[in-house]
Amino acid sequence: MVPPEGISVRPNVVCKLNRTLYGLKQAPLEWNRRFDEYIRGQGFGQCEADKCIYVRDIHGHISVLLLYVDDIILASNSMIEISKVKGALMQEFKMRDLGELSYFLGIKITRNKGTMNLSQGIHLRTLLKKFKMENCAPVKTPMVLGLTLDQKSASTSGDKPYRKLIGSLMYACMATRPDICAAVNHFSQFQTNPTMDHWKGLKRVLRYVQGTLDLSLCFERKSDCPLSGYADFAKGSDRKSISGYVEEVFGNSVSCCTRKQRSVALSTTEAEYVSLATASAEILWTKQLLADLKINCLGSIHVYEDNQSCIHSLKSWDQKRLKHTDVKYNFVRDLQQRKIFDIQYISTENQKAYILTKPLAPDVFKRHRNALGMR
């Protein structure tokens, strides 16, 4: 370290650090090592699925600690255990107890009897004000049904904060707003050279947000099923299909994703197959995370698919039609045969991942949004 001003030292002399200073690139790793060493000494074990989560089980009293840099969430089925963990942490580190969880990383958490709601109203209001859309007229959907954009219209590259808006909306859709996932995914494809039509379409997402600022993701005990999933696909503008999936824990949506497939599918069966494989990988990770949290998923995991041909291919492989499919996607068949997964048919009307893949009419959009648990 270069000596601070006011300290007289010989030329070409530096300071040797005995402790890590805040702001150095090595500091986060050293802090994590220090915290990990101490919390393991308190009887906590690190989750295999997520290294930022620690779990301790003492005679059925389960304590869970989530670490995000230097922010910590504590949860337990025993208030006595929470008090013990907080006391141990405060004795070792200088920290504050902020009480019952109400805000975390810009997410507002409100709890009532039997329910918990996650929302980002403050973040979204700040976003509207930042892009001068706080007084815009609201719309009912983030994308127009049958959306077609003119690729030959005037370019806005460098003139409009297109990428900045995409990034801000992406944080919202990954945290508490799965209803805008399809729109953000669609418009994020044109960040290299967006046109005026793309910019207008992206601003429509803000107009939709204006009318749904207080929308929140609701969690309540709806089902006794620990883990289930939904997978769907839609045609993309450049012939590459769009995959969408929803994961549910005890009937609540905990993970949603919209993603463009990397290769062009030759049939709807193949596109659904790829989408199902993408969802399956995430579901397996969640299963491991639940196991680390002492929640075991007994029996087969139900994954719902609305393509009969795709479900049939899991049981009877069509060598002629699907022999070109990448081998990595075939692990879904293995999961089905080993009865880890149970792929079941569901109608398109009840397919919860439907909203994550394409623009919908206002009434259909609202029905599928409610199905995700948004209130």
N, C-alpha and C positions, 0 to 999 in steps of 0.2 A: 504494500500500500504506500502511495506517495504521502510523505509527512504532511499533516494539516498546516495551514497558515498559523504563524505565531510560534512555531517550534523551530529552533535553530539547530540544524544538523549539518554534517559535512556534505559536500556535493556528492551526487551519485549514490546516495544512501536511501534505502527504503525501510519501512517498518515490517517486522515479522508479526503476523497475526497469531494470537493465542486462542482467539475465539472468532467464530464466523460473524461477519458484519451483515446487517440487513441490507439487501440490495445487490449483493454479490451473486454471480450465477451459481456458485456452489451452495449458497445459503439454503434454498428450499430443500435440497437433498439432505444436507446436514440436519436441518430441523426435523425432517421426516424420520431420519435415522434415530434422532434423539427421542422423539415422541414414541416411535415404534418400540424402542428398547424399554421405555418406562411402562407403556400400557401393557406390554406382554408380561412385565413383572407383576402387574396387578391381576393376572389371571385371564386376560383377554386373549383370544385367538384371532388371527387374521383370516378373513374369508378368502377362499380360493377363487371365487368368481369376481370379487371386487376387492382390491388390496386397500381401499380406503375405508372399509367397513370392518369393525372388530366386534366380536361376540363373546360374552361370558355367561356360562350357565352354572349357577350355584343352587343345587337342590331344587331345580325347577324354576328358580328366579332368573329369568333371561334378561340380560342387559345388552343393548346394541349401541355402538358408538360409530357415528359417521364423521369422518374427518375430511374437510375440504380446505386445503392449505392451513389456515389457522382458525377456521370456523368449525365448530363442533355441534352436532346434534346428538342428544342422548335420549334413548327410549328404553322402557323396561315395563314389565308387568308388576313391578314392585317399586313403590315410591321410596322405600328404605334403601334399596339398591342404588337408585338414582342419587340420593343424598350422599351415599358412601363414595360413589364414583366422582361426583362433583367435589367432595371434600378432598379426595386424594389428588385430583388434578390441580386444585387451587393451592394445595400445599407444595406441589412441585413446580408449577408454572404460574406466572402472573397473568391472571385472566379474570373476566367478569362473567357473572351469572345473569343472563338476560331474561330468565324466567321461562314461562311456557312459550313454546314455539309459535311465533306469529309471522315473521318474515325470514326468508332465507334465500340469498342470491337473487333478490328481486321478486321472489314468489311470495304471495300473501297466503297464509294458512289460517283458516277459520274453522273452528270445531264446535259442533253442537252435539246433542245427545245422539250417538250412533252414526253421525256423519262427519266428514271432513272435506273441506272445499279448498282447492288450489286455484288461484287467479293471479293475473298480472296487470290489473287495471292501472296502477301507477306507471309501470313501464310503458304500457300502450298509450296512455295519455301524454307522456313525455315524448313518445315517438311521433304522435300526431302533431304536437307543437313544434318538434324539431324540423319536420318536413312541411310545416305551414298548412296542415290539413285539419286543424282543430275545429274549424267551422264548416267542414265539408258536409254534403248531404249523404246520409247513410244509404246503403243498398242491402238487399237481402242475401246475396251470395257473393263470395270472393271472385268468382269467374263467371263469365257469360256462357250460357248453354250453347254448345256448338261453336266455341271460340275458334276463330281463324284470324291470324295476324299477317299483315302485309310485310314481307321481308324486304321489300324494296322501298319502304318509306324512309324518311330522313333519319340519319343516324344521330343518336344522342350521346355517343361515347365521349366522355370528358365534359359534356355540358350539364348532365344531370347526375345526382348522387345515387346512381342505380345500384351499384354494389353495396354501398353503405346501407341502403334501405333493405336489400336482400338479407344482409347479415343481421340486421335488427329484427326483421320478421322471422328469421330462421331460429333465433333464440326462443321466441315466443312459441313457435309451432313445435319445437322439441320439448318444451317444458309443460305448457298447459293448454295450448291451442291446436290440437290435431285437426280442427276444422279448416285450417288454412294450409295444411301440409301440401295438398295437391297443387294449389295455386303457387306457393313459394317454390316448389319443385319445378313447376313448369317455367316460371319466369327466370329462375336461376340458370337455366340452360343458355340464356342469351347475354350473359355478362360481358362477353368479349366485345360484342358490337351491337348493343341494344338499339332498337329504333324507337321513334316516337310512339308507335302503337304499343310496343312493349312497355314503355314508361307509363302510358295511360292505363294499360292493363294492370300494372303493378300498383298504381295509385288507386285502382278500384278495390284492391285488397285493403288499403287503408280506409276507404269509404265503408267497407264491410265491417272493419274493426270499430269504426266510429259508432256503429249501431249496436255493437255487441261488447262494449267495454267491460261490462260487469259479468260477462259469461265466465263460468268457472267449471273446473273439472271436479265432479262430485264423487266421493268414495263412501260406500256403505256396504254392510254385509248383505249382498244380494244372492249369493250362492254358496253352497258347501264345497264346490269344486275349486281346488287350490289354483289350478292353472289350465287355461284353454287358449285357443288362438283362432284367428280368421285370416284367410289369405285370398287375394283377388288380383286381377290384372286389368289393364286397359291398353288400347292401341295408342302408340305415341305418334307425334307429328312427323318423325323421321324414320318410321317403321320399326323403331326399337320400342318394345312394350314397356309399360310402367307397372312396376310391382307395388303392391300395398298390403300391409298386414297390421293386425291389431292383436295385442296380447292382453289377456284378462287374468287377474288374480282375485279369486272369490267374486267373480262377476264384475270387476272394475277394470277399466282400461288403464294399464300402467305403461304401455309402450306402443307407439304407433310410428309407422315409417312409410314414406313414399320414395321410391327409388327407380331410376331408369335401368333397365336391363342392359348388360354390356354387349350382347349380340342380338342379331335379328332372328326372331323366332319364325319358324316355317309354318306353324299352326297355332291355333288357340290352345290346344292341348299342351304343346311345348311351352308356351308362354305361361300358362297356369302352373305347369310343373316347376319352372324356374322360380316363379313367385312363391310357390309352396316350399321349395328348398330354402329360399332366403328367410322365410318366416320360421322354418324349423330350426335353423341355426340359432336364431335369437331366443326361441322358446327353450332350447336345451340349456342355454346360458342362464336363463331365468330360473329354470329348474334347479340348477346347481346353486344359484344364489339363495333360493328358498330353502334348500337343504342346509346351507350354511347358517341360515336364520332359524333352524330347527323346525322347519315346516316341510314335511315330507309329502311328495306327490305320489300317493299309492295308486296303482292301477295305470291304465293307459291315459295319455293326455289327449283330449279331444281337440282336433284341429278341423275347422269347418271350411269346406271348399264347394263352390257352386258349379263346377265343371265335372259332369259325369264321366267324360272320357278320360280326364286326368286321374280320377279316382280309380277307374277301371285299369289304367296302365300300371298302377301300383301293385295290383294283384296279378295281372296277366300282361307281361311285357311285350309290347309290339316291336319286334326286332326291325321291321321294315321302316316304320314311321319314325322311330325315336332312336335308332342306332347311332345317329350322329350327335346326340345330346352329350354334353360334357359329362364325364364320369362323376365329377364331384357332386352333381345334382342327384345322382342315383342313391345317395345315402338316405334319402327319404324312404325309398322302398325297403331298405334295411331296417329303419326305425319302425315301419309298419309291420314287417314280418316278425320282428322281435317283440311286437306288441308294446313298444314304448309309446308309440303314437297310434291313435285311432282316427284315421281320416274319414270324416263323415260329410255327407251331402247336405247342403243348406240352400234354400231358394235365394235368388238374387235380391228379393225384397228384404230378406232378413240377414243379408251379408253385410256385416258391420264394417268391413274394409272397403266397401263400395265407394264411400265418400272420399277415400284417400287416393283414388286413381283418376278421376275424371270430373268435369263440370256437371252439375245436376240442376234440375229445376228447383225453384224455391221450396215448394212443399216437400219434395223428395229429399232435398238437402237437409231441411229442418228435421225430418223424421230420422234420418241416419245420424244427424248430429246429436239428437236426443239419445239414440241408441249407444253412443259412445260414453254417455254419462255426463254430458255437458248441460248445465242448468243456468 
